[in-house]
Amino acid sequence: MSADPRPGRPLYQRLLIKAGKHVLRWSGRFQSRHSLIPDTPQIDTRVFDWVPALEAAWPAIRAELEHLLENPQQIPAFHQISPDQQRISKGDNWKTFGMVIYGKRIDDNCALCPRTAAAIAAIPHMRTAMFSILQPHYHIVPHKGPTRAVVRAHLGLIVPKQADKVWLRVDDRILHWQEGKVLLFDDSYEHEVRNDTDELRAVLFLDIDRPMDRLGTLVNRLLFALINASPYVKQPLKNLAKWNRERNDG
């Protein structure tokens, strides 16, 4: 997720988020010094031992996603859940289906995807998990994630046949998805996504706690507690609960 304070927020929230961004920029330098894994834009998947099991589960995960896609109107656009994403999420071009949001399990959504829920529950220190669905010919403009305290993982689920025309740029590296394979990267670097094909692209999107030394782990725990108490997390959880109530009532 990117931390971009929107002008529609109350003044106190905008000031709080602005101050938070300064803290997060400082913490990024601290996290680089105390990280037990490289702080490079792309990260080797061998740093996490859960990757092979997740890749092995990808056919079942994809099948549950395909079932959801039979009713795409029931999957919200990213900014409908997280208003902070309005700069990078337009219309229905980027849909997300959240199962865990900053440590909070979304029971209704997990119940719809039980095999996916089981696969992500087996990942240690997993903080966020959702399906990320990008429509054809959409560009997620350059942006940065709020913190280096997590590592971003994408499990390729649906990748267009013209794989060279759908890509992720992280800093100065161009990355491509493969179905059934995990990509790891540091989303605190500037990154963007482009799908220049006629097909949608879908991944299982995960945030995993960055492995840190003892001091780094302690600081990150405090940071996560502050983030979880902020509107940045509380508002999406409220919006998602409302969306699910309306979906179930319908």
C-alpha positions as CSV (number, residue, x, y, z in Angstrom):
1,M,0.0,0.0,0.0
2,S,1.2,3.5,-0.6
3,A,0.8,6.3,2.0
4,D,-0.6,9.3,0.1
5,P,-2.7,11.7,2.2
6,R,-5.8,12.7,0.3
7,P,-7.1,16.3,0.4
8,G,-10.6,15.0,1.4
9,R,-9.3,13.9,4.8
10,P,-9.8,16.1,8.0
11,L,-6.8,18.4,8.6
12,Y,-5.7,16.5,11.7
13,Q,-5.5,13.3,9.7
14,R,-3.5,14.9,6.9
15,L,-1.1,16.3,9.4
16,L,-0.8,13.0,11.2
17,I,-0.1,11.1,8.0
18,K,2.4,13.7,6.9
19,A,4.3,13.4,10.2
20,G,4.1,9.6,9.9
21,K,5.7,9.7,6.5
22,H,8.7,11.5,8.0
23,V,9.0,8.9,10.6
24,L,8.7,6.1,8.0
25,R,11.5,7.7,5.9
26,W,13.8,7.7,8.9
27,S,12.8,4.1,9.8
28,G,13.6,2.9,6.3
29,R,17.3,3.8,6.8
30,F,17.2,2.2,10.2
31,Q,15.6,-1.0,8.8
32,S,18.3,-1.2,6.1
33,R,21.0,-1.2,8.8
34,H,19.2,-3.9,10.9
35,S,17.8,-6.1,8.1
36,L,18.9,-9.8,8.0
37,I,18.2,-9.9,4.3
38,P,19.3,-7.7,1.4
39,D,17.6,-4.3,1.0
40,T,17.8,-4.5,-2.8
41,P,14.8,-3.7,-5.0
42,Q,14.3,-7.4,-5.9
43,I,14.9,-10.1,-3.2
44,D,15.9,-13.7,-3.9
45,T,13.1,-16.0,-3.0
46,R,15.5,-18.4,-1.3
47,V,15.6,-16.1,1.7
48,F,12.2,-17.5,2.8
49,D,11.6,-21.2,3.2
50,W,7.8,-21.0,2.8
51,V,8.1,-20.1,-0.9
52,P,8.1,-23.7,-2.4
53,A,5.0,-24.6,-0.4
54,L,3.1,-21.5,-1.6
55,E,4.2,-22.1,-5.2
56,A,3.0,-25.7,-5.0
57,A,-0.5,-24.5,-3.8
58,W,-0.9,-22.1,-6.7
59,P,-3.3,-24.3,-8.9
60,A,-5.8,-24.4,-6.0
61,I,-5.4,-20.7,-5.2
62,R,-5.9,-19.8,-8.9
63,A,-9.1,-22.0,-9.0
64,E,-10.6,-20.0,-6.1
65,L,-9.7,-16.7,-7.7
66,E,-11.3,-17.8,-11.0
67,H,-14.5,-18.7,-9.1
68,L,-14.5,-15.1,-7.6
69,L,-14.0,-13.7,-11.1
70,E,-17.3,-15.2,-12.3
71,N,-18.9,-12.3,-10.4
72,P,-16.3,-9.4,-10.7
73,Q,-18.9,-6.8,-9.6
74,Q,-18.6,-8.3,-6.1
75,I,-14.9,-7.5,-6.0
76,P,-14.1,-3.9,-5.0
77,A,-11.7,-1.6,-6.6
78,F,-8.6,-0.9,-4.4
79,H,-9.6,2.8,-3.7
80,Q,-13.1,1.7,-2.7
81,I,-11.6,0.0,0.3
82,S,-8.5,2.1,0.8
83,P,-9.1,5.8,0.0
84,D,-5.4,6.5,0.1
85,Q,-5.0,4.6,-3.2
86,Q,-7.1,7.1,-5.2
87,R,-4.0,8.5,-7.0
88,I,-3.0,5.1,-8.4
89,S,-6.4,3.2,-8.5
90,K,-8.9,4.5,-11.0
91,G,-12.3,3.2,-12.0
92,D,-12.6,-0.6,-11.8
93,N,-9.1,-1.1,-13.3
94,W,-7.4,-2.4,-10.1
95,K,-9.5,-4.7,-8.0
96,T,-8.5,-6.3,-4.7
97,F,-10.0,-9.0,-2.6
98,G,-8.5,-8.8,0.9
99,M,-8.1,-11.9,3.2
100,V,-5.7,-10.4,5.8
101,I,-5.2,-6.7,6.2
102,Y,-2.3,-5.7,8.5
103,G,-2.7,-8.8,10.6
104,K,-6.6,-8.7,10.7
105,R,-8.1,-11.8,9.2
106,I,-11.2,-11.0,7.0
107,D,-13.3,-14.1,7.9
108,D,-16.0,-13.6,5.3
109,N,-13.4,-13.5,2.5
110,C,-11.3,-16.3,3.8
111,A,-14.4,-18.5,4.0
112,L,-14.9,-18.0,0.2
113,C,-11.4,-19.1,-0.5
114,P,-10.6,-21.8,2.1
115,R,-7.6,-23.3,0.3
116,T,-6.0,-19.9,-0.2
117,A,-6.7,-19.0,3.4
118,A,-5.0,-22.3,4.5
119,A,-2.0,-21.6,2.3
120,I,-1.4,-18.1,3.6
121,A,-2.0,-19.1,7.2
122,A,1.1,-21.3,6.9
123,I,3.3,-18.3,6.1
124,P,5.1,-17.0,9.2
125,H,4.9,-13.3,10.0
126,M,2.5,-12.7,7.1
127,R,0.8,-9.3,7.6
128,T,-1.3,-8.7,4.5
129,A,-2.8,-11.0,1.8
130,M,-5.1,-10.2,-1.0
131,F,-5.8,-11.0,-4.6
132,S,-4.7,-8.1,-6.8
133,I,-6.4,-8.0,-10.2
134,L,-5.2,-5.6,-12.9
135,Q,-7.4,-5.0,-16.0
136,P,-6.0,-4.8,-19.5
137,H,-4.3,-1.7,-20.7
138,Y,-4.0,-0.2,-17.2
139,H,-1.0,1.6,-15.7
140,I,-0.4,1.9,-12.0
141,V,1.7,5.0,-11.9
142,P,5.0,5.3,-10.0
143,H,4.6,5.3,-6.2
144,K,6.3,4.1,-3.0
145,G,5.2,1.9,-0.2
146,P,5.2,3.4,3.3
147,T,7.7,1.2,5.0
148,R,10.7,-1.1,4.6
149,A,9.5,-3.1,7.6
150,V,7.8,-5.5,5.2
151,V,8.8,-7.4,2.1
152,R,6.2,-7.6,-0.8
153,A,5.5,-10.9,-2.4
154,H,3.5,-11.6,-5.6
155,L,2.5,-15.2,-6.5
156,G,1.6,-15.2,-10.2
157,L,-1.9,-16.6,-10.8
158,I,-3.1,-15.3,-14.2
159,V,-0.4,-13.9,-16.5
160,P,-1.2,-12.7,-20.0
161,K,0.2,-14.7,-22.9
162,Q,2.2,-11.6,-24.0
163,A,4.2,-11.7,-20.7
164,D,6.7,-9.2,-22.0
165,K,4.0,-6.6,-22.3
166,V,3.0,-6.8,-18.6
167,W,5.6,-5.8,-16.1
168,L,6.6,-4.4,-12.7
169,R,9.4,-1.8,-12.4
170,V,11.0,-1.6,-9.0
171,D,13.6,1.2,-8.9
172,D,15.7,0.4,-12.0
173,R,14.7,-3.2,-12.5
174,I,12.0,-4.5,-14.8
175,L,10.4,-7.7,-13.5
176,H,7.9,-10.1,-15.1
177,W,5.5,-12.5,-13.5
178,Q,5.3,-16.2,-14.1
179,E,2.3,-18.3,-13.2
180,G,3.0,-20.4,-10.1
181,K,6.1,-18.4,-9.2
182,V,6.8,-15.9,-6.4
183,L,8.4,-12.5,-6.9
184,L,9.9,-10.7,-3.9
185,F,10.6,-7.0,-3.8
186,D,11.0,-4.0,-1.6
187,D,8.0,-1.8,-2.3
188,S,9.6,1.2,-0.4
189,Y,11.5,1.8,-3.7
190,E,9.6,3.6,-6.4
191,H,7.7,1.1,-8.4
192,E,5.0,1.0,-11.1
193,V,3.0,-1.6,-13.0
194,R,1.9,-1.7,-16.6
195,N,-0.4,-4.1,-18.4
196,D,-0.2,-3.4,-22.1
197,T,-2.2,-6.5,-23.1
198,D,-5.8,-7.4,-23.8
199,E,-5.9,-9.8,-20.8
200,L,-6.1,-9.2,-17.1
201,R,-3.2,-9.9,-14.7
202,A,-3.8,-11.4,-11.3
203,V,-1.5,-12.2,-8.4
204,L,-1.7,-13.2,-4.8
205,F,-0.3,-10.1,-3.1
206,L,1.4,-10.6,0.3
207,D,3.3,-8.4,2.8
208,I,5.7,-10.3,5.0
209,D,7.6,-9.0,8.0
210,R,11.2,-8.2,7.0
211,P,13.6,-10.5,9.0
212,M,15.5,-8.2,11.4
213,D,18.0,-8.4,14.2
214,R,16.8,-8.1,17.7
215,L,16.7,-4.3,17.9
216,G,15.2,-4.0,14.4
217,T,12.4,-6.5,15.4
218,L,11.6,-4.5,18.5
219,V,11.4,-1.2,16.6
220,N,9.3,-2.7,13.8
221,R,6.8,-4.1,16.4
222,L,6.3,-0.6,17.7
223,L,6.0,0.7,14.1
224,F,3.3,-1.9,13.3
225,A,1.4,-1.0,16.4
226,L,1.3,2.7,15.4
227,I,0.3,1.9,11.8
228,N,-2.5,-0.4,13.0
229,A,-3.9,2.3,15.2
230,S,-3.9,4.9,12.4
231,P,-6.6,5.8,9.8
232,Y,-4.4,4.2,7.2
233,V,-5.4,0.8,8.4
234,K,-8.6,1.4,10.4
235,Q,-10.5,3.1,7.5
236,P,-9.9,0.2,5.0
237,L,-11.0,-2.3,7.6
238,K,-14.2,-0.4,8.1
239,N,-14.8,0.0,4.4
240,L,-14.2,-3.7,3.8
241,A,-16.6,-4.7,6.5
242,K,-19.2,-2.4,5.0
243,W,-18.6,-3.8,1.5
244,N,-19.0,-7.4,2.7
245,R,-22.2,-6.6,4.7
246,E,-23.7,-5.1,1.6
247,R,-22.6,-8.0,-0.6
248,N,-24.1,-10.5,1.8
249,D,-27.3,-8.6,2.1
250,G,-27.6,-8.4,-1.6
